[in-house]
């Protein structure tokens, strides 16, 4: 049913999406609670970085790739 369709129906892409969703949601909640104290160079809490960490952690938890692949994803 899913062969040739444009929907992501495997394991890797949906896990990355779900991890990024949870990570970004957590980052947005933390930034609204704590408040983002930003200067011109960086912010304390970045929801985009939280999304990348969430995606890497979900992928590592589900499929168990090597630790180096998780570090490469976050870098």
C-alpha positions as CSV (number, residue, x, y, z in Angstrom):
1,X,0.0,0.0,0.0
2,X,2.8,2.4,0.8
3,X,5.2,1.6,-2.0
4,X,5.6,4.5,-4.3
5,X,3.6,6.9,-2.2
6,X,5.0,10.2,-1.0
7,X,4.0,9.5,2.6
8,X,6.7,8.7,5.1
9,X,5.7,5.3,6.2
10,X,8.9,3.7,7.4
11,X,10.5,3.9,10.8
12,X,13.2,6.6,10.6
13,X,11.4,9.6,9.2
14,X,8.3,9.4,11.5
15,X,10.5,8.9,14.5
16,X,12.6,12.0,13.6
17,X,9.4,14.0,13.1
18,X,7.9,12.9,16.4
19,X,11.2,13.6,18.3
20,X,11.5,17.0,16.7
21,X,7.9,17.8,17.7
22,X,8.4,16.8,21.3
23,X,11.8,18.6,21.5
24,X,10.5,21.8,20.0
25,X,7.4,21.7,22.2
26,X,9.6,21.3,25.3
27,X,11.8,24.1,24.1
28,X,8.9,26.4,23.6
29,X,7.4,25.6,27.0
30,X,10.7,26.2,28.7
31,X,11.3,29.5,26.9
32,X,7.8,30.7,27.9
33,X,8.3,29.7,31.5
34,X,11.9,30.9,32.0
35,X,11.9,33.6,29.3
36,X,14.4,33.9,26.6
37,X,17.3,36.1,27.7
38,X,19.0,36.9,24.4
39,X,21.8,39.1,23.5
40,X,22.9,39.8,19.9
41,X,24.9,36.5,19.6
42,X,22.8,33.7,21.2
43,X,19.7,32.9,23.3
44,X,19.6,30.8,26.4
45,X,17.0,28.4,25.2
46,X,16.7,27.7,21.5
47,X,13.6,25.6,20.5
48,X,15.3,24.7,17.2
49,X,18.2,23.1,19.1
50,X,15.7,21.3,21.4
51,X,14.0,19.9,18.3
52,X,17.3,18.5,17.0
53,X,18.2,17.0,20.3
54,X,14.7,15.5,20.6
55,X,14.9,14.0,17.1
56,X,18.3,12.5,17.8
57,X,17.2,11.1,21.1
58,X,14.0,9.5,19.7
59,X,16.0,7.9,16.9
60,X,18.6,6.6,19.3
61,X,15.8,5.2,21.6
62,X,13.9,3.5,18.8
63,X,16.4,2.2,16.4
64,X,19.6,2.2,18.5
65,X,22.2,3.6,16.1
66,X,25.7,4.2,17.3
67,X,26.4,7.1,19.6
68,X,28.5,8.7,16.9
69,X,25.5,9.0,14.5
70,X,23.5,10.8,17.3
71,X,26.4,13.2,17.9
72,X,26.7,13.9,14.2
73,X,23.0,14.7,14.0
74,X,23.2,17.2,16.8
75,X,26.4,18.8,15.5
